[in-house]
């Protein structure tokens, strides 16, 4: 039985979510189909471009992503603060960059004089759009619909391309966020597609490393790392980028015993800061796709009311 999105995604519980979409049957999102002797590698660029385009339009930040042969992972942050600061015109401009709007809103955007009733109706429509700009469901819908349409057009076929609804996990605290991001960024290494994070094409970690090499503050259109700020809700990922890169390297190395790929690295300082010992961290990364919620006991129990849940059925991380 499917679960209502309101029980899976609620910004009152957490703004961070790990989402996964998979192709149906043997459809190729990217990669090389040995049976058909055909490469679909160019589709990786399709999804990366669409993902980063939507990140600019929506008030949803991309923390991490990895595009694999028949599925992709994203870690998203719902930015309600940004959405609340947008003017009516800015909201409409963003939404209309993806959709054709009703005549009334087009008149509003064109500067036409509206009656009070028309103005109120126009504002109602735009406020619905403002809410959609913070909706992961709408974000994923517009990402998946676009890719499915392009793939079906290229394959000269019709029908479903994706395996139904995307899967989502609520990331309830910093430990869950770090575990999910590392898991996502290490997908190509774990499947032996790449030897190191810097060689993992079409991943957020490679994009961040390339930006670092260019001495850029952050990778374009990705949610930035802001260290460990004192304010309770930082406008960015609450880790240092260098600590995170060391964390990814170290985690990839520890997966070598039961994964096809591995990398070499040293133990990073972030483990102590997040309260993990190596065994706890590895268990979190091995089991990250289990359950609908990810976090420590305290975070999961606190989130249950907001997500309309009564039972704890997620992945419980050790308390720091």
C-alpha positions in Angstrom: 0.0 0.0 0.0 1.3 3.4 -0.9 1.7 6.1 1.8 0.3 9.6 1.5 3.0 12.2 0.7 1.8 14.3 3.7 3.0 11.4 5.9 6.4 11.4 4.2 7.2 15.0 3.4 6.5 17.7 5.9 8.7 20.7 6.4 7.6 21.1 10.0 9.5 17.8 10.7 12.5 18.5 8.6 13.4 20.4 5.4 15.8 17.7 4.2 14.8 14.7 2.1 16.5 11.9 0.2 14.6 10.9 -3.0 15.2 8.1 -5.5 13.5 7.5 -8.9 14.0 4.2 -10.8 13.2 3.2 -14.4 10.7 0.5 -15.2 11.8 -3.0 -16.4 15.0 -2.7 -18.4 14.7 1.0 -19.5 17.9 2.8 -19.4 18.2 6.2 -17.8 21.9 6.4 -18.7 24.7 3.9 -19.2 25.3 1.3 -21.9 22.8 -1.4 -22.9 24.9 -4.4 -23.9 21.8 -6.2 -25.2 20.9 -3.4 -27.6 24.5 -2.4 -28.1 23.5 1.2 -27.5 24.9 4.0 -25.3 22.6 6.2 -23.3 25.3 8.2 -21.6 24.1 11.5 -23.0 21.0 11.2 -20.8 23.0 11.9 -17.7 23.5 15.4 -19.0 19.7 15.7 -19.6 18.9 15.0 -16.0 21.7 17.0 -14.5 20.7 20.1 -16.6 17.0 19.7 -15.7 17.8 19.1 -12.0 19.9 22.2 -11.7 17.4 24.3 -13.8 14.6 23.3 -11.4 16.8 24.2 -8.4 17.0 27.7 -9.8 13.3 28.1 -10.3 11.9 26.2 -7.2 12.6 27.2 -3.6 14.2 23.7 -3.2 18.0 23.4 -2.9 20.0 20.4 -4.2 22.4 19.1 -1.5 23.6 16.0 -3.3 22.9 14.0 -6.4 24.1 10.9 -8.3 22.9 9.8 -11.7 23.2 6.1 -12.3 22.3 3.8 -15.2 18.7 3.0 -14.3 18.0 5.4 -11.3 19.1 8.6 -9.7 19.4 9.9 -6.2 18.9 13.5 -4.9 19.1 15.0 -1.4 16.9 18.1 -1.4 16.3 21.0 1.0 13.0 22.8 1.2 13.7 26.5 1.4 10.5 28.1 2.8 12.5 31.2 3.9 13.3 31.9 0.3 9.8 31.3 -0.9 8.4 33.7 1.7 10.6 36.5 0.6 9.5 36.4 -3.1 7.2 39.0 -4.4 4.0 38.0 -6.3 5.7 39.0 -9.5 8.8 36.9 -8.7 6.7 33.9 -7.9 4.7 34.2 -11.1 7.8 34.7 -13.2 9.3 31.5 -11.8 6.2 29.4 -12.3 5.5 30.8 -15.8 9.0 29.9 -16.9 7.8 26.3 -16.7 4.0 26.6 -17.5 1.7 28.8 -19.5 -0.5 30.8 -17.2 -4.1 31.9 -17.2 -5.1 35.1 -19.0 -5.7 36.9 -15.7 -2.2 36.4 -14.4 -0.7 37.2 -17.8 -2.6 40.5 -17.7 -1.2 41.1 -14.2 2.3 40.4 -15.3 1.8 42.7 -18.3 0.9 45.6 -16.1 -2.8 45.8 -17.0 -5.1 47.5 -14.6 -7.2 44.9 -12.7 -10.3 45.3 -10.6 -10.1 44.6 -6.9 -11.8 41.2 -7.5 -9.5 40.3 -10.3 -6.5 41.3 -8.2 -7.6 39.1 -5.3 -8.2 36.2 -7.6 -4.8 36.7 -9.2 -3.1 36.8 -5.8 -4.9 33.5 -4.9 -3.5 31.8 -7.9 0.0 33.0 -7.4 0.0 32.0 -3.7 -0.9 28.5 -4.8 2.2 28.7 -7.1 4.3 29.9 -4.1 3.3 26.8 -2.2 4.2 24.6 -5.2 7.7 26.2 -5.4 8.4 24.5 -2.1 6.8 21.1 -3.0 9.2 18.2 -3.6 6.3 16.4 -5.3 6.0 19.1 -7.9 9.8 19.3 -8.2 10.2 15.6 -8.8 7.1 15.5 -11.1 8.6 18.2 -13.4 12.0 16.5 -13.4 10.7 13.0 -14.2 8.0 14.1 -16.7 10.6 16.0 -18.7 13.1 13.1 -18.8 10.4 10.5 -19.6 9.2 12.6 -22.5 12.6 13.0 -23.9 13.5 9.4 -23.5 10.3 8.1 -25.0 10.7 10.5 -27.9 14.3 9.2 -28.5 13.2 5.5 -28.1 10.2 6.1 -30.3 7.8 4.6 -27.8 5.1 5.4 -25.4 4.2 4.3 -21.9 5.7 4.4 -18.4 9.4 5.2 -18.1 9.6 5.6 -14.3 8.7 3.0 -11.7 5.7 4.8 -10.4 6.2 7.4 -7.6 9.6 8.4 -6.4 10.8 7.1 -3.0 11.5 9.7 -0.3 13.1 9.6 3.1 12.9 12.3 5.8 16.4 13.2 7.1 15.7 14.4 10.6 19.1 15.6 11.9 22.7 16.4 10.8 23.8 12.8 11.1 21.0 11.6 8.8 21.8 14.4 6.3 25.5 13.6 6.3 24.9 9.9 6.0 22.4 10.3 3.1 24.7 12.8 1.2 27.7 10.5 1.5 25.6 7.5 0.4 24.4 9.4 -2.6 27.8 10.8 -3.6 29.5 7.4 -3.2 27.1 5.5 -5.5 29.4 5.4 -8.5 32.3 4.3 -6.3 30.3 1.6 -4.6 29.2 0.1 -8.0 32.8 0.3 -9.3 31.8 2.8 -12.0 34.4 5.2 -10.7 37.6 4.8 -8.5 37.3 8.1 -6.6 34.8 10.8 -5.9 36.7 13.2 -8.2 36.2 10.8 -11.0 32.5 10.2 -10.4 30.9 11.9 -13.3 27.4 13.5 -12.8 27.6 13.6 -9.1 27.4 16.5 -6.7 30.7 15.6 -5.1 32.5 15.9 -8.4 30.8 19.2 -9.1 31.9 20.5 -5.7 35.5 19.3 -6.2 35.7 21.0 -9.6 34.3 24.2 -8.1 36.9 24.0 -5.4 39.7 23.6 -7.9 38.5 26.7 -9.7 38.5 28.6 -6.3 34.7 29.1 -6.5 32.8 29.7 -3.3 30.4 26.8 -4.1 29.4 24.7 -7.1 26.8 26.4 -9.3 23.2 25.9 -8.2 24.1 23.5 -5.4 23.2 24.2 -1.7 26.4 25.6 -0.2 28.3 24.3 2.8 28.4 26.9 5.6 30.4 25.2 8.3 28.9 25.0 11.8 27.2 28.4 12.2 25.7 29.5 15.5 22.3 30.5 14.1 19.8 27.7 14.5 18.7 27.6 10.8 21.7 28.3 8.6 21.3 29.1 4.9 23.3 26.2 3.8 24.5 22.7 4.7 25.8 22.8 8.4 29.2 21.1 7.7 32.5 22.3 6.4 33.1 21.3 2.8 36.6 19.9 3.4 35.4 17.8 6.4 32.6 16.4 4.1 35.0 15.5 1.4 37.2 13.7 3.8 34.2 12.0 5.2 33.1 10.7 1.8 36.7 9.5 1.1 36.9 7.6 4.4 33.5 6.1 4.1 34.2 4.9 0.6 37.3 3.1 1.8 35.5 1.3 4.6 32.9 -0.1 2.2 35.6 -2.2 0.4 34.8 -5.5 2.2 31.3 -6.0 0.8 31.1 -3.6 -2.1 32.6 -3.9 -5.5 34.4 -0.5 -5.4 36.4 1.3 -2.8 38.7 4.3 -2.3 41.5 5.2 0.1 41.4 7.9 2.7 42.0 8.9 6.3 39.5 9.2 9.2 37.9 12.7 9.0 37.3 15.1 11.9 33.6 15.3 11.1 33.0 11.9 12.7 33.9 13.1 16.1 31.9 16.3 15.7 28.7 14.3 14.7 29.2 11.8 17.5 29.8 8.7 15.4 32.4 6.0 15.9 33.5 4.2 12.8 31.2 1.1 13.3 28.1 3.3 13.8 28.8 5.4 10.8 29.3 2.3 8.5 26.0 0.8 9.7 24.2 4.1 8.9 25.7 4.1 5.4 25.0 0.5 4.7 21.4 0.8 5.8 20.5 4.3 4.6 17.8 3.2 2.2 15.9 1.3 4.9 12.7 2.9 6.2 10.9 6.2 5.5 12.6 8.2 8.3 16.3 8.6 9.1 17.6 10.1 12.3 18.4 9.5 16.0 15.7 8.3 18.4 15.0 11.8 19.7 14.7 13.3 16.2 12.4 10.5 15.0 10.1 10.6 18.0 9.8 14.4 17.7 8.9 14.2 14.0 6.2 11.6 14.3 3.3 14.0 15.1 4.2 16.3 12.2 4.3 13.4 9.8 1.1 11.9 11.1 2.9 8.8 12.1 2.5 6.7 15.3 5.1 4.0 14.9 8.9 4.3 14.5 9.7 2.4 11.4 12.8 4.2 10.1 16.6 3.9 10.4 17.6 5.0 13.9 21.1 6.4 14.2 23.0 6.5 17.5 22.5 9.6 19.6 25.5 11.9 19.8 
